[in-house]
């Protein structure tokens, strides 16, 4: 089957927007440049999930950066996947870790990081960060070093 035929979300006129966590909507395609190391970065400034205790909405910008190996995530399927958290109740930390683990399962990337910058609720904002480097590669050490240094120079938060 040709790769184009395997991508069911892209170009579909019958898009279904699921509102509870659904990793099955994620789709991937072949990396035409697996011999190059390069970052792919996604910013989702309208991420929404629900507090698992109160049911109140939580809003965030989710940033996903990864170094692909053999596969890349198709962006429309990623959009639908992130949208599927809309009525899903999970803590902020759980959301970013689920996103990262689902993308690792789909893509087997060389390196990936997911950062959530959640708007304050109750006077406090939470910015969970997680990353991964493929074991046994130089990316494993790079991920560890980035984890240790990722917030050494935190941003100035004025009005988030």
C-alpha positions in Angstrom: 0.0 0.0 0.0 1.3 3.4 -0.9 2.1 5.7 2.0 -0.4 8.3 0.8 -3.2 5.7 1.1 -2.1 4.9 4.7 -2.7 8.5 5.9 -6.5 8.6 6.5 -6.8 11.9 8.3 -5.0 14.2 5.9 -7.3 15.6 3.3 -10.4 13.9 4.8 -13.6 15.8 4.4 -15.2 13.7 7.2 -12.9 14.5 10.1 -14.2 13.2 13.5 -13.1 15.3 16.5 -13.0 12.9 19.4 -13.0 14.7 22.8 -11.7 11.9 25.0 -8.1 10.7 25.0 -7.5 8.6 21.8 -4.0 7.7 20.7 -5.4 5.6 17.9 -5.9 8.7 15.8 -2.1 9.2 15.4 -0.6 8.5 12.0 3.0 8.4 10.8 4.8 8.5 7.5 8.3 7.6 6.3 11.2 9.9 6.9 12.8 10.7 3.6 16.0 11.9 5.4 16.8 9.3 8.1 20.5 9.9 7.6 20.1 13.6 8.7 19.6 14.5 12.3 17.1 17.4 12.5 14.4 18.6 14.8 10.7 18.8 14.1 8.9 21.2 16.4 5.2 21.5 17.0 3.5 24.2 19.1 -0.1 23.7 20.2 -1.2 27.0 22.0 -4.8 25.8 22.5 -4.3 22.5 24.4 -7.2 21.7 26.7 -7.7 19.0 29.3 -9.7 18.6 32.5 -8.7 18.5 36.1 -9.3 14.9 37.2 -10.6 16.0 40.6 -12.7 19.1 39.9 -13.5 18.7 36.2 -12.4 22.3 35.6 -10.7 23.0 32.3 -7.0 23.4 32.1 -5.4 25.3 29.2 -1.8 25.1 28.0 0.7 25.5 25.2 2.2 22.1 24.5 5.5 22.1 22.7 6.8 18.9 21.1 10.3 18.7 19.6 11.7 15.5 18.2 14.5 14.1 16.1 12.9 11.6 13.8 14.4 8.2 12.9 12.5 6.3 10.3 9.0 7.9 10.8 7.4 11.3 11.3 4.0 12.1 12.8 1.4 13.4 10.4 0.4 16.9 11.7 -3.4 16.6 11.2 -3.5 13.4 13.2 -1.4 15.0 15.9 -3.9 17.9 16.0 -6.8 15.4 16.4 -4.8 13.5 19.0 -4.1 16.6 21.1 -7.8 17.7 20.7 -8.8 14.3 22.1 -7.6 15.4 25.5 -10.4 18.1 25.6 -12.7 16.1 27.9 -10.0 13.9 29.4 -9.3 14.2 33.1 -5.6 14.0 33.9 -3.1 16.0 35.8 -0.7 18.2 33.8 2.3 16.0 34.4 0.3 12.9 33.2 -0.8 14.7 30.0 2.7 15.6 28.9 4.1 12.1 29.7 1.3 10.4 27.9 1.9 12.5 24.8 5.6 11.7 24.9 5.1 8.0 25.4 2.4 7.7 22.7 4.7 9.5 20.2 7.6 7.2 21.2 5.4 4.2 20.6 4.3 5.5 17.2 7.6 6.9 15.9 10.5 5.4 17.8 12.3 8.7 17.5 16.0 9.3 18.2 15.1 12.1 20.7 11.9 13.7 21.9 10.8 16.3 24.4 7.3 17.5 25.5 6.8 20.7 27.5 3.5 21.9 28.8 3.0 25.5 29.8 -0.3 25.5 31.6 -2.2 28.7 32.4 -2.6 29.5 36.1 -5.5 28.2 38.0 -5.8 29.0 41.7 -2.9 31.5 41.3 -0.3 28.9 40.2 0.9 27.7 36.8 2.5 24.3 36.2 5.1 23.7 33.4 5.8 19.9 33.3 8.7 18.8 31.0 9.7 15.3 29.9 12.2 14.0 27.4 13.7 10.8 26.0 16.7 9.8 24.1 16.9 6.4 22.3 18.8 4.0 24.6 22.3 3.1 23.5 22.7 6.1 21.2 24.3 9.5 21.7 20.7 10.9 22.0 20.3 9.1 25.4 23.1 11.2 26.9 21.9 14.4 25.1 18.4 13.9 26.6 19.9 13.4 30.1 22.0 16.6 29.8 19.0 18.6 28.5 16.9 17.3 31.4 19.5 18.5 33.9 19.8 21.9 32.3 16.3 22.5 30.8 15.2 25.1 33.3 18.5 26.7 34.4 17.4 30.0 32.8 13.7 30.1 33.4 11.5 32.4 31.5 10.1 35.5 33.1 6.3 34.9 33.4 4.5 38.2 33.4 0.9 37.4 32.6 0.1 33.9 31.7 
